[in-house]
Amino acid sequence: MHLVYVDEVKYQAPTQAYYWLGALAFPEHAIQAIDSRLSSIAAAYFGTPVLNPANEFHAKHIVHGQGPFKGHQLERRLELYKQLLDAIDETESLGRIEIRIDPTKMVASEFADKAFMFLVEKVDEYMAAHRSVALLIADEDKEVAGINVACLSSWKARGTSYAFGRDITRVVDTIHHTRSHHSRLLQLADIYVHTLAMVANEGGDYPRQQLINHARSKNNLLFPSKYKHWPTDDSWYASA
């Protein structure tokens, strides 16, 4: 069994040229260790490991000094971010799944729905390769939660929804949506996908570039286990 935590970076042209979905697939034997590690990081930084909105690890807030990090020194915040990147990189047998969509090359406007379909396919592929099954967990978003649940149920029943759709056999139950401040592992997925987007937009200011350099120095972090970048330049979406 794998617990797969999913988060997004929204498409916001021109500052964010892509829509991103990232997922971290934790095998059951690694969950206790990473959970303990994140609790220790929280206790060292905030003085308590107990989950609440005032000690949530949120990438944007860490970088910009917002929310729980308002008034905190930049170097201290960057060191925290680096510790979280290290935790991702060093987690045993962790699956990293990356979906990147370029909405400007698509006819269909439902790029977020298509990204979720690609993510489910890649999770299913990854589980097949590891002879495992996955339970999906995502940040609470009332606008998309019902859509995600319905789509996943349909794909499990009839395959994914396009001409060369695939059977989904290794994603169990439904996709569970919860508030990010209720889960350290979901917060880590936020760090992961935010970092993917940040690296793709390399050339930013000092704090971002320092984090990009740290991410690039890792052995595993930026090398996805499964990925999909869509559309490609030679796809029919690009020319339609």
C-alpha positions as CSV (number, residue, x, y, z in Angstrom):
1,M,0.0,0.0,0.0
2,H,1.1,3.5,-0.8
3,L,-0.3,6.8,0.5
4,V,-0.1,9.3,-2.3
5,Y,-0.3,13.0,-1.4
6,V,-1.3,15.4,-4.2
7,D,-1.0,19.2,-4.6
8,E,-1.0,21.8,-7.4
9,V,0.5,25.0,-8.5
10,K,-2.1,27.0,-10.5
11,Y,-1.6,28.4,-14.0
12,Q,-1.2,32.2,-13.7
13,A,0.2,33.7,-16.9
14,P,2.6,35.3,-17.3
15,T,4.3,34.6,-13.9
16,Q,3.4,30.9,-14.0
17,A,3.4,29.5,-17.5
18,Y,2.2,26.0,-16.6
19,Y,-0.3,24.2,-14.5
20,W,1.4,21.7,-12.2
21,L,0.2,18.6,-10.2
22,G,2.8,16.9,-8.1
23,A,2.4,13.8,-5.9
24,L,4.5,12.0,-3.3
25,A,3.9,8.3,-3.1
26,F,4.9,7.0,0.4
27,P,5.2,3.2,0.8
28,E,3.7,2.1,4.1
29,H,7.1,1.1,5.5
30,A,8.4,4.6,5.1
31,I,5.4,6.6,6.5
32,Q,6.3,6.4,10.2
33,A,9.8,7.6,9.7
34,I,8.9,10.6,7.5
35,D,6.1,11.5,9.8
36,S,8.4,11.5,12.8
37,R,11.0,13.5,10.9
38,L,8.5,16.2,9.9
39,S,7.3,16.4,13.5
40,S,10.8,16.9,14.7
41,I,11.4,19.7,12.1
42,A,8.2,21.4,13.3
43,A,9.1,21.1,16.9
44,A,12.5,22.6,16.3
45,Y,11.1,25.5,14.3
46,F,7.8,26.3,16.0
47,G,8.4,24.8,19.4
48,T,5.7,22.1,19.0
49,P,5.0,19.3,16.7
50,V,1.2,19.5,17.2
51,L,-0.7,20.3,14.0
52,N,-2.5,23.6,13.7
53,P,-2.8,26.4,11.2
54,A,-0.2,28.5,13.0
55,N,2.6,26.0,12.2
56,E,1.7,24.8,8.7
57,F,4.6,24.3,6.2
58,H,3.4,26.1,3.2
59,A,5.9,26.9,0.4
60,K,4.7,30.3,-0.6
61,H,4.4,31.5,3.0
62,I,7.9,30.3,3.8
63,V,9.4,32.0,0.8
64,H,7.5,35.3,1.2
65,G,7.4,35.5,5.0
66,Q,3.6,35.3,5.1
67,G,1.2,33.6,7.5
68,P,2.9,31.7,10.3
69,F,6.3,33.0,9.0
70,K,5.5,36.7,9.1
71,G,8.4,38.5,10.7
72,H,10.7,35.5,10.6
73,Q,14.2,36.1,9.4
74,L,14.8,35.1,5.7
75,E,17.8,32.8,6.4
76,R,15.9,30.9,9.0
77,R,13.0,30.4,6.6
78,L,15.2,29.3,3.8
79,E,17.0,26.8,6.1
80,L,13.6,25.3,7.0
81,Y,12.6,25.0,3.3
82,K,15.9,23.2,2.7
83,Q,15.3,20.8,5.5
84,L,11.9,19.9,3.9
85,L,13.6,19.4,0.5
86,D,16.1,17.1,2.2
87,A,13.3,15.1,3.8
88,I,11.7,14.5,0.4
89,D,15.0,13.6,-1.2
90,E,16.1,11.2,1.6
91,T,12.8,9.3,2.1
92,E,13.3,5.7,1.4
93,S,11.5,4.3,-1.7
94,L,9.5,7.5,-2.2
95,G,7.7,7.9,-5.5
96,R,7.7,11.3,-7.1
97,I,5.1,12.0,-9.8
98,E,5.1,15.2,-11.9
99,I,2.4,16.5,-14.2
100,R,3.0,19.7,-16.2
101,I,0.4,21.2,-18.5
102,D,0.8,24.1,-20.9
103,P,-2.8,25.5,-21.2
104,T,-1.7,27.8,-24.1
105,K,-1.3,24.8,-26.4
106,M,-4.6,23.2,-25.6
107,V,-8.0,23.4,-27.3
108,A,-9.9,22.2,-24.2
109,S,-10.1,24.6,-21.3
110,E,-10.4,21.9,-18.7
111,F,-6.6,21.6,-18.3
112,A,-6.9,20.9,-14.5
113,D,-9.2,17.9,-15.2
114,K,-6.8,16.5,-17.8
115,A,-3.9,17.0,-15.5
116,F,-5.7,15.0,-12.8
117,M,-6.4,12.2,-15.3
118,F,-2.7,12.0,-16.3
119,L,-1.7,11.9,-12.6
120,V,-4.1,9.0,-11.9
121,E,-2.7,7.1,-14.9
122,K,0.9,7.7,-13.7
123,V,0.1,6.7,-10.2
124,D,-1.6,3.5,-11.5
125,E,1.5,2.8,-13.6
126,Y,3.8,3.3,-10.6
127,M,1.7,1.0,-8.4
128,A,1.8,-1.7,-11.1
129,A,5.6,-1.5,-11.3
130,H,5.8,-1.9,-7.5
131,R,3.0,-4.4,-7.1
132,S,1.1,-2.1,-4.8
133,V,-2.1,-0.1,-4.6
134,A,-2.6,3.6,-3.9
135,L,-4.8,5.8,-1.8
136,L,-5.0,9.4,-3.0
137,I,-5.1,12.3,-0.6
138,A,-5.3,15.9,-1.7
139,D,-5.8,19.4,-0.4
140,E,-9.4,20.4,0.3
141,D,-10.9,22.4,-2.6
142,K,-14.7,22.5,-2.6
143,E,-14.7,23.5,-6.3
144,V,-13.0,20.4,-7.5
145,A,-13.4,17.8,-4.8
146,G,-16.7,16.4,-6.2
147,I,-15.4,16.5,-9.7
148,N,-12.3,14.6,-8.8
149,V,-14.3,12.0,-6.9
150,A,-16.7,11.5,-9.8
151,C,-13.9,11.3,-12.4
152,L,-11.8,8.8,-10.5
153,S,-14.9,6.6,-10.0
154,S,-15.6,6.7,-13.7
155,W,-12.1,5.9,-14.7
156,K,-12.0,3.0,-12.4
157,A,-15.2,1.7,-13.9
158,R,-14.5,2.4,-17.6
159,G,-11.0,3.5,-18.1
160,T,-9.6,7.0,-18.6
161,S,-11.6,9.2,-21.0
162,Y,-9.9,9.5,-24.3
163,A,-9.2,7.4,-27.4
164,F,-6.4,5.5,-25.9
165,G,-7.7,5.5,-22.3
166,R,-6.2,3.2,-19.7
167,D,-7.7,0.9,-17.1
168,I,-7.2,2.1,-13.6
169,T,-6.9,-0.9,-11.3
170,R,-4.5,0.1,-8.6
171,V,-6.0,3.2,-7.1
172,V,-8.3,2.1,-4.3
173,D,-11.4,3.7,-2.7
174,T,-11.7,7.4,-3.7
175,I,-9.6,10.5,-3.5
176,H,-9.7,11.9,0.0
177,H,-9.6,15.7,0.4
178,T,-8.5,17.2,3.7
179,R,-7.2,20.6,4.9
180,S,-3.5,21.0,4.4
181,H,-2.9,22.1,8.0
182,H,-4.2,18.7,9.1
183,S,-1.4,16.7,7.4
184,R,2.3,17.2,7.4
185,L,2.7,14.8,4.4
186,L,0.2,16.9,2.4
187,Q,2.3,20.0,3.3
188,L,5.4,18.2,2.0
189,A,3.6,17.6,-1.3
190,D,3.0,21.4,-1.4
191,I,6.7,21.9,-0.9
192,Y,7.5,19.4,-3.7
193,V,5.2,20.8,-6.4
194,H,6.0,24.4,-5.6
195,T,9.7,23.5,-6.0
196,L,9.1,21.9,-9.4
197,A,7.4,25.1,-10.6
198,M,10.2,27.3,-9.1
199,V,13.0,25.3,-10.8
200,A,11.2,25.5,-14.1
201,N,11.0,29.3,-13.7
202,E,14.7,29.6,-12.8
203,G,16.1,33.1,-12.9
204,G,14.2,34.6,-10.0
205,D,15.4,36.6,-7.0
206,Y,17.9,35.6,-4.3
207,P,15.7,33.4,-2.0
208,R,14.3,31.4,-4.9
209,Q,17.6,30.9,-6.6
210,Q,19.2,29.7,-3.4
211,L,16.4,27.1,-3.0
212,I,16.7,26.2,-6.7
213,N,20.4,25.6,-6.3
214,H,19.7,23.4,-3.2
215,A,17.0,21.4,-5.1
216,R,19.4,20.8,-8.0
217,S,22.1,19.5,-5.6
218,K,19.8,16.6,-4.4
219,N,20.2,13.1,-5.7
220,N,16.5,12.3,-6.2
221,L,14.3,15.3,-5.7
222,L,14.0,16.6,-9.3
223,F,14.0,13.2,-11.0
224,P,10.4,12.0,-11.1
225,S,9.5,8.4,-10.9
226,K,6.7,9.1,-13.4
227,Y,5.9,12.2,-15.3
228,K,3.8,13.7,-18.0
229,H,4.5,17.0,-19.8
230,W,1.5,17.9,-22.1
231,P,1.0,18.9,-24.8
232,T,4.2,18.2,-26.6
233,D,5.0,20.4,-29.6
234,D,4.1,17.6,-32.1
235,S,0.8,16.7,-30.5
236,W,-2.5,17.5,-32.1
237,Y,-3.4,19.8,-29.3
238,A,-0.6,22.1,-30.2
239,S,-1.6,22.5,-33.8
240,A,-5.4,22.6,-33.3
